[in-house]
Amino acid sequence: MLTRRDMLKWMSLAGASSALGALGVAQAVTGKAPMGTPALFAGKRPPPHQRKFISAAVERQLAAVQAGIDDPKLARMFENCYPNTLDTTVEVGTLDGKPDTFVITGDIDAMWLRDSSAQVHPYLPLARGDASLRRLFRGLIARQARCIRIDPYANAFMPHPHDSPLSWSVHDLTDMKPGVGERKWEVDSLCYPIRLAHGYWQASGDTSPFDDDWRQAMQRVLATFVEQQRKHDHGPYRFQRVSEVPTETQFLGGYGNPTRPNGMIHSMFRPSDDACLYPLLVPSNLFAVVSLRQLARMSRAIHHDADFAAQCEALAAEVEQATQRDGQMRDANGDTHWAYEIDGYGNQLFMDDANVPSLLSLPYLGCCERGDPLYQRTRAAVWSTRNPYFFRGQAAEGIGGPHEGLRMIWPMSIMLRALTSDEPAEITQCLAWLRDTDAGTGFMHEAFDQDDPAHFTRAWFAWANTLFGEFIVDLHQRHPALLRR
């Protein structure tokens, strides 16, 4: 049976054979380079009439930041990547009399709650000054709330309720609902829509998306988190898939490996869509603490609902206490750092996965400060051979994960290392790795071989592209001199 992993690899094969041939979908919309710019650095955005969405504020930001980049290749990569979500993945319309926005991941015609939120996150600071961008955000917030009301346990959704599920999900042993693309329960899938909603509210001051439909969806979020504390039973969710890939299914009838409930929220899958070994996933629980507190602030300020806010705050405190108590482990020197997954019985897994939330990404998500000593010890450990999914090769070094296997570095991990760093030398090295591992395409990819960037997966992966744009904007604001070198 064709799985998502098979499909993504197949889509990349045609372009991965040479450093200049991996343009994927973007190759069809190659632009012309300005006079004096090498053809290799030609712009690869679709022409304006073919772009899915145009924001004047995004175009102004693009021009301002690009003007501060001296390296011509890096400037073109930023131009290609920063607006990629808007250029290629957004469908804006109206549904039930309200704005509606559907955001695909790129090469898959479905919307992940996680990816869609992350893909538009870099544009949040521009929302106040751009009415069309605000409409896009209102539409996406409404669409995500609609998806959560359909099924809070699903990670991906189809454009229309009558659409068939994704091809690799058709025979899954779980309770599939109409409109669901895939039903892998991941804690972060419910955190990201809260992060987006809170970020939009803070950036724009607009409260119009947070109507009764949205409030009902948020009540489902809270109820699902409580169910998945599993204090009394497994809860209603189970998932199994017939696959030769072990990380595509779950243990013990689809309920996952045994746990001793401790107050943390169980997650059956990681943000990579790979199965958890131990269901208490530490970075996702820390993300949930932040999200619940954001939801509480919104509930008090917008809806004056002190009761619901108190429930969110109480759950956040319980999850935080449990994660702090049980989610740390000691190294050979007796120093503590975060574990990646635990089971409540004392078993702990140390690794990190490039997908966010990860241990590396904790400050980026607001879970801690960059200088937090516990985070710094964890950061050093995950960016080292202590992490079985840390790879160092001739092309670069970085973190991958089981999803694409050994030797495969995810550019996302390099971006997160830079976004969580205050050290110019470290940031500069990350920038160089990203610049030099695009295989001549001008875009980011899901993963590339540690020794050969021409061997990569996903020629069109909008989350990675837009995150690269976010990184460059952050660099332009915090360390503009590094873009002038």
N, C-alpha and C positions, 0 to 999 in steps of 0.2 A: 504494500500500500504506500502511495506517495505521501510523505510527511512534509511538514513545513521546512524542516532542515534540508530534505532532498530537493525541494523546490527552489530554495534560496541558493543552494550550491549549483544547481543546474542553470539558474538564471545568470550566475556569475562566470560560468565556464567559457562562454563565447568571448568574453572580454578579458579574461585573465591570462591569455596566452602571451601577451606582450605588454610592455610598460606603457605603450601609447594607445593600445587598442581597447582599453577597458572603460570606455565612456558610457556603456549601457544606454539607458534612455536619454541621458544628456547629450550624447553624441549627435542626435538628430537635430539639436537646437544650437549648435555651435555658432557663436557670434564672430565678428571680425575684430582683430586686435587694432588698437590705435597705432598710428604711424610711429615707427621706431620700437614697437614692442615685439619681441620674438613671437613667431606663430605658435610656439609651444605654449605661450601664456595667453592665448586668445580667450576671451570671455565665452562662457558656455551656458549662459542663461537663455531661456527661451526668449524670442522677440516679444516685445510688449503685448502684441495682440494675441499671443498664445499663452500668456501667463494667467494662472488661475485667479490670482488676487494681486492687486497693486495698492500699496500704502505709500502715500506721499511722505509720511514721517519715516518709514523704513528706508525709502530711497534717499532722504536727506541724511539720515544716520549713516547709511552705506557710503555716501560720497564723502562725508566728513571724516569718517574713520579711514577710508581708503586713501585719502589725501595725506594721512599721517604715516603711511607705510612706504618705506623706501624700496624694499625688495619687490621687483615687478611680479615675480611668481607668487609671492605671498599675498600681494595686493589682489591679484586675479583670483586666487583661491578664496579669499574673503568675499570677493564680489560674487563668486559662484555659489558659495555655501550659505552665507548669512540669510539671503532671502529664499533659499531653496524650498522651505516648507510652503511659503506663500506662492512661489512660482509654480509649483508642481503638485501639491498634495491637498489643496483646500477646495472644498465645494461649499459655497454659501447660498442659502436660500431661505425659505420660510416654511415652518411646519406648525400646524395647529395655531396659526395666527401669530407666531413668535419667530424671531430670528433663529436660523438653524445653520450650524456649521459642522461639516463632516470632514475629518482630517485623516487621510490614509498614511501608512508608514513610509510610503514610497512604492516599492515593488510588490506590495500586497494590497489588494483593494478591500481593506477592512480597517477599522479604527480600534486601536488599542487605547484604553483609558490612560495608561502610563505614557505611551509614546506621543499621543496627541497633545497631552498637557505639556510634556517636555519640549515638544517641537515649537510651540508658540511662546514658551516662557521668555525667550530673549526679547520679544517685542512688547512685553508688559510695560516697561518704563515709558514707552511711546504712546500708550493708549490715551492718556488725557488729552493730547494734542491732535488726535486723528479720529474723527467720527466713524469712518469706515472700519478702522481697526477695532474701535469699541463694539461695533455691530458684530464683527467676527467673533470677538470674545464672548459677547452675550449669547451668540448662537452656539458656540462650543460649550459653554457652561450649561445651557439648556439641553443640548444633545447628550452631554455626559449624565446629567440628572435623569434624563429619560432612560438611558442605558442602565443606570443603577436601579431604577425602579423596575425594569424588566428582569434583571437578575444581578444582585450585588456580588455573586460569586464568579461571574464571567470576567475574563480579561480582555476580550476582543468582540467587536460587534460589526454586523453587516450594515450597509446603507439603508436597507428596507426590511421590515419584518418578514416579508414573504421570501426573501433571499435564502438560498441554501447555505448551511454553514460552510466554513472553509473546508477544502477537500480532505484535509487530513483529520478533520474533526467529525466527519459524518457518522462514523461507527463508534465513537467514544461511549463508554459506559458511564453515563452521568445523566443528570436531568436537564437536557437541552431545551431551551426556550426559543420561541420564534424571534429571529433577529440576532441571535447570539452567533458569533463566528467561532469562538473557542471558549471553553469553560474551565480554564485552569485558575484555581483560587490562589491569588497572590495578594498579600496584605497591601503592598504598595499600590495596587490597582485602585484602591479606594482612598489612598492618601493623596495621590497626584491630583485628582479633581478638587480636593480641598485646597491644596497648595495653589492651584490655578485660580480658584475663586477668591481666596484670600489675597493673592497677589494682585488680581484685577481690582478688587475693592480698594486696596491700599494705593494702587497706582492711579486710579481714575476717580474714586469717590462715588462711583455709580453703584446704586443698590438695586436697580431694576431687574437684574437676572435672578434675584434671590426671593422668588415668589413661593407660593404654597407648594408647587411641584418640586422646586429645589429643596424646600424644607423637608418634604416627604422623603426625598432621596437621602438627605443627610440623616434622617431618623433610621433609614434602612442601613446606612453605614454604621451607625452606633450599634444597632441591634446585631449586625453581622459580626462586628468586632467582639461583642460580648458572647455571642454564640461560639465563636472560635477561641475563646479562653478555655472552652471544653471542661468546665469545672464539674459537670455532672454526667456528660455523655459525649459521644463523638460529634453531635450536631448533625445537621441535615446534609452536609456536603460530602460527596465521595466522587472519585474520578479514577478511571482506568482506560488505557488505550492499548490496543494490540499493536506492538511495535518492536522492532529488533533493537531499538535504542532504549536502554533502561531508564534514562532521565525523562522519557516521554510519558511515563505512567507512574502510578503510586503503589506503595506497599499495602499489604494486609487488607485486601478487598477495597482498596481505593481510599482508605482513611489515613494512610501514612504510618510510619513507624511509631511504636509506643512512646508515650510521654507521661510524665508526672505533672499534672497541671499545677502551675505556679503563679498564675496571674498574667503571664504573657499571652499574646495572640498567636495562634497556630497559623502557619502558612504552608500550603501543600507544594507551592512552586515558588521559585526565586524570580526576581525581575528579568532574568534571562529566559523565562518560561521553562526552565529545567527543574526537575523534581528536587525538593529538599531531601536531604538525608535525615536530618533531625528537624522536626517541624517548628521548632522555636527559633526563628530566623532573627538574629540580633539586630542587624542594621534596619530591617523593615519594622521591627518593634520600636526602635528609637525614632524612626520616621513617623510612626503612628502617634507617638507622644507629642511631637511637634504639631502634627495635623489636628489632633483632637483639641489642643489648646488654641490653635487658630480658629477652629470651628466654634469653640466656646466664645472667643472674642467677637466673632461675627454674630453669634446668636444674641449676645447681650446688647451689642451696639445697634444692630439692624432690626432685630425682631423683639428685643426686650424680653426674651424668653430665658429668665434666670434659671428655671428648672432644668431645661435641656442643657444649658451651659454648665450647670453644676454636674450633671451626669457625665458630660464630656470631660470635665476637669477631674472628676473622681476616677474615671477609667484611665486617664492619662497618668495620674499619680500612681495608680496601682501597677500599670504596665511599666512605668519608669522604675519604680522600686524593685519590681521583680527582675527586670533586665539588669539593673545595677547590681543586684545581689547575686544573680546566677549566671549572668552573661559575660563575666570576666574570667580570665584564666591566667596562669603564671608561666613565665618562660623558665629556662634552665637557671637563670640568675635570681629567680624569685620575684621578678618584676611583673606587674599586671598589665594586661592589654585585653582588648575585646576579643571574644570568640566570634566566629561567623554563625554557627548554629549550635544549639544545645537541645537536650531532651528532657531536662528536669530531673533526671536520675543521676546526674553528675557526668554524663558523657558530653564531650565538647569537641567540635570540629573547628580547626583553624585553617582558613584559606581566605581568599577574597575573589570575587567575581567582578569583571569589569562593569557589568550593568548596574545602574543606579536605582535603588539605594545599595551602596556597597560600604564596606568599612572605610575605604579611602575617601568616600564622598560625604562623610558625616558633617563637616563644617559647611559644605556647599548647600546642604539641605536644612541647615539651621539647627542641627542636633547638638552642636558644641562649637566652641571657638577654635580657630586654627591652632592657637598656642596651647590648648588644653593638654596637659602632660599625658593623660591616658590615651588621648587620640594620637599624640606624637609618637608614643611607643608603638601603638598599633600601626600607624602609618609606616614606620620604619620596618616593621615586621612583614607587612603585606607587600612592600616594595623590596623584597629580598627573596632568596631561595628558600626561606622558611615557608613561603606560600607556594604550594605545588603548581599554581597557575600563574606564577611570575616567570616571564621568559626574557632572556637576554641574548641577542644575536648580533649579526653584522649590521643589520639595518637600524635597529632600535632596541629598547627594552620597555617592557610594560606588562600589564596584567591581561589575561584572557579569561578562560573558563571552560567548563565541560562542553558548552554549546557548540563550539567549533573545534575543540580539541587542543592537543599539545602543540606548542610552537607558535600558535596563532595569537598575536597581540591585537587587542582592540584599541584603536585610536582614542576611543572614549576614555580609557584609563589614563592615557597621557594627558588629555585635556583636563581631567579631574585632578591629576597631580599638580598641574600648573595653576588651576583655579583655587586650589587649597594651599598654595605656597606664597610666601612673602619674600623668597630668596631670588634675586634677579638671575643668578647663574643657573639655578634649577629651572626657572621659567624659560630662559633662553634655550637651554638644552631641549626642553619639551617642544618648544616652537620649531627648532631645527628638525627634530624627529618627524613632527607632523608635516612640515614643508616637504621633506625629502622621501616620504613614504606613500605619496598619493599615486604612485605608478604612472605619473604623467597625465592623470585624468583631470586634475584640478578640483577633485572632490575627496571627501573622506569616505571610508568604507567601514563595514562592520568589523572586519579583522584582516590582518595580513601576516604572512610568514615572517618570522623573526629575522630571516636571512634574505628573503626575496619578496619585496613589497608588490611585485607583479603578480604574485599568487595571493589573491584576496577574495573575500566574500562580499556580496551585495554591492553592485555598482551604483545603486540608487537607494540610499539609506538616509532619509531626511533628518532623523534625530541626530545622527553623528554630524551631518553637514551643519545643521543649525547650532548645535552645541559648539562646533568650531567657531562659528560666527560669534556666539556669545563669549567665548574665550577671547577672541580678538578685541571685541568691544570692551571687555573687562580690562584687558591689557592696555588698551588705549586710554582708559580712565586711570588705572593704578600705576602703570609703568610705561608711559608713552615713549620714553627714550629707547626702550627695547625694540620698538618697531622702526626706529630710525637707524638701526645698526645694519 
